[in-house]
Amino acid sequence: MHQQDTRVSGHVKLVKRAKGQQFYAKYRGADGQSTVRLGPAWTRAGRPPAGHLSRKAAQEKLDAILVDERRKVGRPRTADLLSSGGGVTFADAATEYLRFVGEVRRIDAGTVADYKGVIDGYLLEEFAETPLEFVTADAIDEYKERLIAEGKLSSRTIVRHLTVLHGIFKRAKRKYGLALNPAGADLVERPRVSYTGEFDTFDRDEIERLVAAAKCERDATLYRAAAFTGLRTGELMGLRWGCVDLLGGLLHVRRSWDFKHKVSKVPKGKRVRSVPLMPEMIDAFAKLKGRDHFTEDGDLVFCSEVGEHLNYWKHLERYKDALAAAGLREVRFHDLRHAFGSAAITMLDPYAVQSYMGHQHYSTTQRYLHHKPRREDAARLSEAFRAPDAATAVSGHEPEDATRVGER
């Protein structure tokens, strides 16, 4: 096997690119010579804006890389594994990653299938037979920029591609002694994923028109539940009667149906939750439970004629027919959930809305905040802008001594 060079050193260099100046690190590490992009350069005076690096910050990133490299000296190099017949290619590493997340980490089958879809549909075409050590941050960055330029995938989907790449190389570092993860967020900048806060949903009257146009009692209850409980489509499709507490007025969200992969899994965010039921919703569920079959605790609430999960695509066809019959604009079925969020935020604490809707991050709930009335805040602002004497009359407090205020 090739004798490893134990000298670890490197330097930062400034490179001009089409998107502006970039800091790169060129260094000798456990796997030989490498060059990686550190990030956009900030060469002016003052504090760098978010996502940019001063030369000092770039040097600190290089120093961290060198520390990591010095720890790795003595491990088998990826290049050595290749030259000795190990044949470690990106395709091999991707296969190992899927095995690891499925068999060792035991991630749910639907998620593993999504990872495999990204790998088979995109990543193998780009990197399949490339030796691991030759898949650089620059190559991944170019892949990302090409996806953005093509405009076929959303920023959220492109971030998922980068997340899968990061997982593949993270596993490769442990499995094969790979020196650096070229898909790390510190090396490849992620596209910005943002919520505009804008969405289209129905008001109360429109929801009632939709319910009235449903083809059957099951669908009518399904449409009402989507709008009045805020459950996701998969959570509604996987709901069983044992999770509907009509006496306590609660809906317990314990499972979700992945209609694409036809598997039951824990809800998004990996947490079970409970949602309060409005009286109208209790009545609707009670009426639906009066059917002749499939009303035991283990039975699906919204099931087919033979008690199985609904066919998702046929469900969407019936939903679109109901929209047309009710004379309503086309709003996605999933967006009925926003009716719950935008209504709930007007009366409930935002953190309660977050809990009921199953948002993992509060930033997601913030999309609904512009629906929250601000009458009290407006009154306080009006008082703040009044003349001092008027403000005193309203608040009942004496104005502070002008001299003392001026001394601050």
C-alpha positions as CSV (number, residue, x, y, z in Angstrom):
1,M,0.0,0.0,0.0
2,H,1.2,3.5,-0.8
3,Q,3.0,5.1,2.1
4,Q,1.0,8.1,3.5
5,D,2.5,11.6,3.6
6,T,2.1,12.8,7.1
7,R,2.8,16.4,6.3
8,V,-0.5,18.4,6.8
9,S,-0.4,22.0,5.6
10,G,-2.4,24.4,3.5
11,H,-3.2,28.0,2.6
12,V,-6.2,30.2,1.7
13,K,-6.4,31.8,-1.7
14,L,-8.8,34.3,-3.3
15,V,-10.3,33.3,-6.6
16,K,-12.5,35.4,-8.9
17,R,-15.6,33.6,-10.2
18,A,-18.7,34.6,-12.2
19,K,-20.7,35.0,-9.0
20,G,-18.0,37.1,-7.3
21,Q,-14.8,36.4,-5.4
22,Q,-14.5,33.2,-3.4
23,F,-12.2,31.9,-0.8
24,Y,-10.6,28.5,-1.5
25,A,-8.4,26.3,0.7
26,K,-5.6,24.3,-0.9
27,Y,-4.1,21.9,1.5
28,R,-2.2,18.6,1.8
29,G,-4.1,16.2,4.1
30,A,-4.5,12.5,4.8
31,D,-5.6,11.8,1.3
32,G,-3.0,14.0,-0.5
33,Q,-3.6,17.4,-2.2
34,S,-7.1,18.9,-2.1
35,T,-8.8,22.1,-3.0
36,V,-12.2,23.1,-1.5
37,R,-14.3,26.2,-1.7
38,L,-14.7,27.9,1.6
39,G,-17.4,30.4,0.7
40,P,-18.0,33.9,-0.8
41,A,-15.3,36.4,0.1
42,W,-15.9,39.7,1.9
43,T,-12.9,42.0,1.3
44,R,-14.3,45.3,2.4
45,A,-14.1,46.9,5.8
46,G,-16.7,46.1,8.4
47,R,-18.6,43.0,9.4
48,P,-19.3,40.5,6.6
49,P,-22.9,39.9,5.6
50,A,-24.5,36.6,6.3
51,G,-23.0,33.8,4.3
52,H,-19.7,35.7,3.5
53,L,-16.3,35.2,4.9
54,S,-13.5,37.6,5.9
55,R,-10.0,36.4,5.3
56,K,-9.7,35.7,9.0
57,A,-12.9,33.6,9.0
58,A,-11.6,31.7,5.9
59,Q,-8.3,31.0,7.6
60,E,-10.2,29.7,10.7
61,K,-12.1,27.3,8.5
62,L,-8.9,26.1,6.9
63,D,-7.4,25.6,10.4
64,A,-10.4,23.5,11.4
65,I,-9.9,21.4,8.2
66,L,-6.2,20.9,9.0
67,V,-6.9,19.9,12.6
68,D,-9.3,17.2,11.2
69,E,-6.7,16.1,8.7
70,R,-4.1,15.7,11.4
71,R,-6.4,13.4,13.3
72,K,-6.9,11.3,10.2
73,V,-3.3,10.8,9.4
74,G,-2.7,7.1,9.9
75,R,-6.1,6.0,8.7
76,P,-6.3,4.2,5.3
77,R,-6.7,6.7,2.5
78,T,-9.6,6.4,0.1
79,A,-7.0,6.6,-2.7
80,D,-5.2,3.6,-1.1
81,L,-8.5,1.7,-0.9
82,L,-9.0,2.4,-4.6
83,S,-5.5,1.4,-5.7
84,S,-5.7,-1.8,-3.7
85,G,-8.8,-3.0,-5.4
86,G,-11.4,-1.6,-3.0
87,G,-13.1,0.2,-5.9
88,V,-14.8,2.8,-3.7
89,T,-16.9,4.8,-6.1
90,F,-19.8,7.2,-5.5
91,A,-22.2,4.4,-6.5
92,D,-20.7,2.1,-3.9
93,A,-21.0,4.8,-1.2
94,A,-24.6,5.5,-2.1
95,T,-25.5,1.8,-1.9
96,E,-23.8,1.6,1.5
97,Y,-25.7,4.7,2.7
98,L,-29.1,3.3,1.7
99,R,-28.2,0.0,3.5
100,F,-27.1,2.0,6.6
101,V,-30.2,4.2,6.9
102,G,-32.5,1.3,6.2
103,E,-31.0,-1.5,8.2
104,V,-29.0,0.2,11.0
105,R,-30.8,3.5,11.6
106,R,-34.1,1.9,10.6
107,I,-35.5,5.0,9.0
108,D,-39.1,4.4,7.7
109,A,-39.3,2.8,4.3
110,G,-41.0,5.8,2.7
111,T,-38.1,8.1,3.5
112,V,-35.5,5.5,2.4
113,A,-37.5,5.2,-0.9
114,D,-37.4,9.0,-1.3
115,Y,-33.6,8.9,-0.8
116,K,-33.3,6.1,-3.3
117,G,-35.4,8.1,-5.8
118,V,-33.0,11.1,-5.5
119,I,-29.9,8.8,-5.9
120,D,-31.3,6.7,-8.8
121,G,-33.0,9.6,-10.6
122,Y,-30.3,12.2,-10.3
123,L,-27.1,11.6,-8.3
124,L,-25.9,8.4,-10.0
125,E,-26.3,10.0,-13.4
126,E,-24.0,12.7,-12.2
127,F,-21.4,10.9,-10.0
128,A,-21.9,7.1,-10.4
129,E,-18.5,5.8,-11.3
130,T,-16.5,8.7,-9.9
131,P,-14.0,7.7,-7.2
132,L,-15.1,9.2,-3.9
133,E,-12.0,11.4,-3.4
134,F,-12.7,13.0,-6.8
135,V,-16.2,14.2,-6.0
136,T,-15.3,17.7,-4.8
137,A,-17.3,20.6,-3.3
138,D,-16.8,22.5,-6.6
139,A,-18.4,19.6,-8.5
140,I,-21.3,19.4,-6.2
141,D,-21.7,23.2,-6.3
142,E,-21.8,23.1,-10.1
143,Y,-24.4,20.3,-10.0
144,K,-26.5,22.5,-7.7
145,E,-26.2,25.6,-9.9
146,R,-27.2,23.6,-12.9
147,L,-30.3,22.4,-11.2
148,I,-31.2,25.9,-10.3
149,A,-30.6,27.2,-13.8
150,E,-32.8,24.5,-15.3
151,G,-35.6,25.6,-13.1
152,K,-37.3,22.2,-13.1
153,L,-36.9,21.6,-9.3
154,S,-37.9,23.8,-6.4
155,S,-35.3,25.1,-4.0
156,R,-36.7,22.8,-1.3
157,T,-36.1,19.7,-3.6
158,I,-32.6,20.9,-4.5
159,V,-31.8,21.2,-0.7
160,R,-33.0,17.6,-0.4
161,H,-30.5,16.5,-3.0
162,L,-27.8,18.2,-1.1
163,T,-29.0,16.6,2.2
164,V,-28.8,13.1,0.6
165,L,-25.3,13.9,-0.7
166,H,-24.2,15.1,2.7
167,G,-25.5,11.8,4.3
168,I,-23.7,9.7,1.7
169,F,-20.3,11.4,2.4
170,K,-20.9,11.5,6.1
171,R,-21.3,7.7,6.1
172,A,-18.3,7.4,3.7
173,K,-16.1,9.3,6.2
174,R,-16.8,6.7,8.9
175,K,-16.9,3.7,6.6
176,Y,-14.0,4.4,4.2
177,G,-11.9,7.0,6.1
178,L,-12.8,9.8,3.6
179,A,-11.0,12.9,4.7
180,L,-13.7,15.6,4.0
181,N,-17.4,15.8,3.4
182,P,-17.6,17.8,0.2
183,A,-21.4,18.3,0.5
184,G,-21.1,20.0,3.9
185,A,-23.1,23.2,4.3
186,D,-19.9,25.1,5.0
187,L,-18.6,24.2,1.6
188,V,-21.7,24.2,-0.6
189,E,-24.2,27.0,0.0
190,R,-27.8,25.9,0.1
191,P,-30.5,27.6,-2.0
192,R,-32.7,29.8,0.1
193,V,-36.1,28.2,1.0
194,S,-38.6,30.7,2.1
195,Y,-42.3,30.9,2.8
196,T,-44.1,34.0,1.3
197,G,-46.9,33.6,3.8
198,E,-49.4,33.6,0.9
199,F,-51.7,30.7,0.3
200,D,-55.2,30.2,-1.0
201,T,-57.9,28.5,1.0
202,F,-61.6,28.7,1.6
203,D,-63.7,30.7,4.2
204,R,-66.4,29.2,6.3
205,D,-69.2,29.7,3.7
206,E,-67.1,28.2,0.9
207,I,-66.2,25.1,3.1
208,E,-69.9,24.5,3.7
209,R,-70.6,24.8,-0.1
210,L,-67.9,22.2,-0.7
211,V,-69.2,19.9,1.9
212,A,-72.7,20.1,0.4
213,A,-71.4,19.2,-3.0
214,A,-69.6,16.0,-1.8
215,K,-70.7,12.8,-3.4
216,C,-71.1,10.9,-0.2
217,E,-71.1,11.3,3.6
218,R,-67.6,10.0,3.9
219,D,-66.2,12.6,1.5
220,A,-68.3,15.4,3.1
221,T,-66.8,14.5,6.5
222,L,-63.3,14.3,5.0
223,Y,-63.5,17.8,3.5
224,R,-64.9,19.2,6.8
225,A,-62.1,17.5,8.8
226,A,-59.4,18.8,6.5
227,A,-60.6,22.4,7.1
228,F,-61.7,22.1,10.7
229,T,-58.9,20.0,12.2
230,G,-55.8,21.0,10.2
231,L,-54.7,17.4,9.7
232,R,-52.4,16.7,6.7
233,T,-53.8,14.5,3.9
234,G,-51.8,11.4,5.0
235,E,-52.9,11.9,8.6
236,L,-56.6,11.9,7.5
237,M,-56.1,8.9,5.3
238,G,-54.5,7.0,8.1
239,L,-57.0,8.0,10.8
240,R,-58.7,5.2,12.7
241,W,-61.8,5.3,14.9
242,G,-59.8,4.5,18.0
243,C,-58.1,7.9,17.6
244,V,-61.5,9.8,17.5
245,D,-62.6,10.6,21.0
246,L,-66.1,12.0,20.6
247,L,-66.8,12.2,24.3
248,G,-63.6,14.0,25.1
249,G,-63.8,16.1,21.9
250,L,-60.3,15.2,20.8
251,L,-58.7,13.8,17.7
252,H,-55.4,11.9,18.4
253,V,-53.0,12.0,15.5
254,R,-50.8,8.8,15.8
255,R,-50.2,7.6,12.3
256,S,-50.0,8.9,8.7
257,W,-50.6,7.0,5.5
258,D,-47.9,7.3,2.8
259,F,-50.1,6.8,-0.3
260,K,-47.1,6.9,-2.6
261,H,-45.3,4.0,-0.9
262,K,-48.4,2.5,0.7
263,V,-47.0,2.3,4.2
264,S,-48.2,3.6,7.5
265,K,-45.7,5.7,9.5
266,V,-45.5,8.2,12.3
267,P,-46.7,11.7,11.5
268,K,-44.4,14.3,10.1
269,G,-42.1,15.6,12.8
270,K,-42.0,12.2,14.5
271,R,-44.5,13.2,17.1
272,V,-48.1,12.2,18.0
273,R,-50.4,15.1,18.9
274,S,-54.1,15.8,19.8
275,V,-56.4,18.3,18.2
276,P,-59.6,19.7,19.8
277,L,-62.8,18.9,17.9
278,M,-65.3,21.7,17.2
279,P,-69.0,20.7,17.9
280,E,-69.7,20.6,14.2
281,M,-66.8,18.2,13.7
282,I,-68.0,15.9,16.6
283,D,-71.5,15.8,15.0
284,A,-70.0,15.0,11.6
285,F,-67.9,12.1,12.9
286,A,-70.8,10.8,15.0
287,K,-73.0,10.7,11.9
288,L,-70.3,9.0,9.8
289,K,-69.9,6.4,12.6
290,G,-73.5,5.5,12.1
291,R,-72.6,3.6,8.9
292,D,-73.2,-0.2,8.8
293,H,-69.6,-1.4,8.6
294,F,-66.0,-0.4,9.6
295,T,-66.7,1.4,12.8
296,E,-64.5,-0.6,15.2
297,D,-61.4,1.1,16.9
298,G,-59.0,-0.5,14.4
299,D,-61.0,0.5,11.3
300,L,-60.2,3.4,9.1
301,V,-62.4,6.5,9.4
302,F,-62.1,7.4,5.7
303,C,-62.0,4.0,4.0
304,S,-63.0,2.4,0.7
305,E,-66.1,0.3,0.2
306,V,-64.1,-2.7,1.4
307,G,-62.5,-1.0,4.4
308,E,-59.1,-0.3,2.9
309,H,-57.2,3.0,2.4
310,L,-58.7,5.3,-0.1
311,N,-57.2,5.5,-3.5
312,Y,-55.5,8.9,-3.4
313,W,-55.9,9.8,-7.1
314,K,-59.6,8.8,-7.2
315,H,-60.1,10.9,-4.0
316,L,-58.6,13.9,-5.8
317,E,-60.9,13.3,-8.8
318,R,-64.0,13.4,-6.5
319,Y,-62.6,16.5,-4.8
320,K,-62.3,18.3,-8.1
321,D,-65.8,17.3,-9.1
322,A,-67.1,18.7,-5.8
323,L,-65.3,22.0,-6.4
324,A,-66.9,22.2,-9.8
325,A,-70.3,21.3,-8.5
326,A,-70.0,24.0,-5.8
327,G,-68.8,26.6,-8.2
328,L,-65.6,27.1,-6.3
329,R,-62.1,28.0,-7.6
330,E,-59.5,25.2,-7.7
331,V,-57.8,25.1,-4.3
332,R,-55.5,22.2,-3.5
333,F,-57.0,19.7,-1.1
334,H,-53.9,20.1,1.1
335,D,-54.6,23.8,1.3
336,L,-57.9,23.2,3.2
337,R,-55.5,22.7,6.1
338,H,-54.6,26.4,5.9
339,A,-58.3,27.3,6.7
340,F,-57.7,25.8,10.1
341,G,-54.4,27.6,10.6
342,S,-55.6,31.0,9.5
343,A,-58.8,30.8,11.6
344,A,-57.1,29.3,14.7
345,I,-54.5,32.0,14.9
346,T,-57.2,34.7,15.4
347,M,-58.2,33.2,18.7
348,L,-55.4,30.9,20.0
349,D,-51.9,31.4,21.1
350,P,-49.5,30.8,18.2
351,Y,-47.7,28.1,20.0
352,A,-51.0,26.3,20.5
353,V,-51.6,26.5,16.8
354,Q,-48.1,25.1,16.2
355,S,-48.9,22.1,18.5
356,Y,-52.3,21.4,16.9
357,M,-51.0,21.6,13.3
358,G,-47.9,19.5,14.1
359,H,-45.4,22.1,12.9
360,Q,-41.9,21.0,13.9
361,H,-40.6,24.6,13.7
362,Y,-42.4,27.8,14.9
363,S,-41.2,29.6,11.7
364,T,-43.8,27.5,9.8
365,T,-46.6,28.7,12.1
366,Q,-45.5,32.3,11.5
367,R,-47.1,32.1,8.1
368,Y,-50.5,32.5,9.7
369,L,-49.6,35.5,12.0
370,H,-50.7,38.1,9.5
371,H,-54.2,36.8,10.0
372,K,-54.1,37.5,13.7
373,P,-56.1,40.7,14.6
374,R,-53.9,43.5,15.9
375,R,-56.6,45.8,17.3
376,E,-55.1,46.0,20.8
377,D,-51.6,46.6,19.3
378,A,-53.0,49.3,17.1
379,A,-54.6,51.1,20.2
380,R,-51.3,50.9,22.0
381,L,-49.4,52.4,19.0
382,S,-52.0,55.2,18.8
383,E,-51.4,56.0,22.4
384,A,-47.7,56.0,21.9
385,F,-47.9,58.6,19.1
386,R,-50.2,61.0,21.0
387,A,-49.0,64.3,22.4
388,P,-47.6,63.9,25.9
389,D,-50.6,65.5,27.7
390,A,-53.0,63.3,25.8
391,A,-50.9,60.2,26.5
392,T,-50.9,61.1,30.2
393,A,-54.7,61.4,30.3
394,V,-55.0,58.0,28.7
395,S,-52.3,56.2,30.7
396,G,-52.8,57.9,34.0
397,H,-49.0,58.4,34.4
398,E,-47.1,61.7,34.8
399,P,-44.6,62.5,32.1
400,E,-41.0,62.1,33.1
401,D,-39.0,65.2,34.0
402,A,-37.7,66.7,30.7
403,T,-34.3,67.3,32.3
404,R,-33.9,63.7,33.3
405,V,-35.0,62.5,29.9
406,G,-32.5,64.7,28.2
407,E,-29.7,63.5,30.4
408,R,-30.1,59.9,29.2
